[in-house]
Amino acid sequence: MTITRRDTLKILGAGLLPLQALHAAEGEEPLKAIAQRKGLRFGNAMGSGKNKFDDPAYRALMARECNIIVAENETKWPQIEPANGQMNFKPADEMFAWAKSNGMAIRGHTLIWQEPKWLPKWVNEYKFGPQGGKTAEALLKKHISTVCGHFGKDIISYDVVNEAIDRKTGEYHPNVLSERLGGTASEIELAFRLAHEAAPHAQLVYNDFMHWNVENAKHRAGVLRLLHEVKKRGAPIHALGIQSHIGGWEDSANKAAVVREWRKFLDEVTGMGLDLLITEFDVNDKQFPADIAQRDAGVAALTKEYLDVTLSYPQVKDFLLWGMADHVSWLQDLKGASRKDGLQMRCSPFDEKLQAKPMRQAIADSLRAMPQRA
């Protein structure tokens, strides 16, 4: 449904929608509506804080554009259980209650973030004792059953394991759990089995960063090995989550090779019978010129190139951004990802004033062009 100027004035008069969000929305069909016609859900990662969930204008923009949500950090193990047995569900509960009231589906991110630095400190320091394997299994079962039990059927899809493959080598990341459970593949298999027991209704996803660049071939190969191994073991894995943090470092001279290898990768994943999700989309603009018009054009073009290829797979049924507006993006504070000129990144479909940018139009165009989902 298109919001007319008359509708805008009515809503403003009723105090139902902040002015900034209306400026961004006026005259544009919501992205969720465009996606829904093709059988895809469109959404965003929402985080706590004054510029995110606590900002009514940002919430209104998200409610308008999205029909699925994932928490940026609020359902990760260190945030949910900062100390052994000390549970903190309140931030996620508040966010998800709001999402449900706005008709949004909910994803869970993530039951296990594989690298040791992303596990709770108390888990890394845990005294597993002489029966380390049994203790590790009990610890993992308690965590997964507690989280899944708390959220029940509200969460329809879980990132069961996140980033288990080393980006440089393509090998598994070990941690204190895998070291006691017979290796990373055994730990991942167990995690998926436990997640299925605790949330039999939910889609179970392996989520990773793998990029479409040619130089990321080792990482993609490692992810494929993991998926084949987990499938071979009979674990209940349903989909691959493709984070899709893309950037302007793509080698335009090798564009054909990039697309060919990316399709080869996606073909192999879907050939295993797995679905796909775009779980964390944004665009790093550090390689684009400082000029805003040129930057926005470059980001929009890259967005459409990537999405036209990836969304051509009807197995992609969920597409989530990792921040809808530039000023809330994690990229603004990510060490090593910032622009050399110090300018704020323009990495999202809306700017800091919640005004739509060319990137939003690129997303809309790709959604309209993609094939119908079942």
Secondary structure, 3 states (H helix, E strand, C coil): CCCCHHHHHHHHHHCCCCHHHHHHHCCCCCHHHHHHHCCCEEEEEECCCCCCCCCHHHHHHHHHHCCEEEECCCCCHHHHCCECCECCCHHHHHHHHHHHHCCCEEEEEEEEECCHHHCCHHHHCCCCCCCHHHHHHHHHHHHHHHHHHHHHHHEEEEEEEECCECCCCCCECCCCCCCCCCCHHHHHHHHHHHHHHHCCCCEEEEEECCCCCHHHHHHHHHHHHHHHHHHHCCCCCCEEEECCEEECCCCHHHHHHHHHHHHHHHHHHHHCCCEEEEEEEEEECCCCCCCHHHHHHHHHHHHHHHHHHHCCCCCEEEEEECCCEHHHCHHHHCCCCCCCCCCCCCCCCECCCCCECHHHHHHHHHHHHCCCCC
